[in-house]
């Protein structure tokens, strides 16, 4: 899971990014059959998609031969969405991606926790970069569509948020984190629970594994989620990301 901004080409190393972040400091999932309710949407306590305002995570890896670095910044700012006549406040997770030292994407993702304990996805605004400047906003979509001057005019309009993470994910649960074809499309299935995984950031227990697929691309992607931390590893064809450092701490 933005605001268009001119940016010069950037070349970064992992130590430099670490310093920067420290300085900035086939069963359907059990979800409500009707529209979700949001009494305290900013209090995201879901074990596998937690949100700690001011927190950060750093991933390193490779994609089709390019060295990749991804920063996840858990912003303290929030954004309001209108949903069926009610206002829902959402947290903002900013993802910043680099390939071979060059900035390629900045995406603001909007999340809220429902009263059922699931985390709901209200969309994302994407800036895709080429040569250090914004080339397009492909993949942008929002509940209610663009409402701020900074929202791209091409942003897709969704009526309802999607389930990003069930309250109690179990093997066989299936859900759609992105469901606005052909702008975005993603189906997710929980394929394992109770796993242990080791990445550069450490050893994590109680991990769940989610397999993702899309009508917009071939192949599948697997993501490992640790309690209290969220994603710690991503693997797909010709792509791998592993958590390098995190201010989020695994739940006991």
Secondary structure as UniProt FT lines:
FT   HELIX           14..23
FT   STRAND          27..28
FT   TURN            41..42
FT   TURN            47..48
FT   TURN            53..54
FT   STRAND          56..63
FT   TURN            64..65
FT   STRAND          66..83
FT   TURN            84..85
FT   STRAND          86..99
FT   TURN            100..101
FT   STRAND          102..113
FT   TURN            115..116
FT   STRAND          119..130
FT   TURN            131..132
FT   STRAND          133..136
FT   TURN            138..139
FT   STRAND          141..143
FT   TURN            149..150
FT   TURN            153..154
FT   STRAND          156..158
FT   STRAND          162..165
FT   TURN            167..168
FT   TURN            171..172
FT   STRAND          173..180
FT   TURN            181..183
FT   STRAND          184..199
FT   TURN            200..201
FT   STRAND          202..214
FT   TURN            215..216
FT   STRAND          217..226
FT   TURN            227..229
FT   STRAND          230..236
FT   TURN            237..238
FT   STRAND          239..246
//
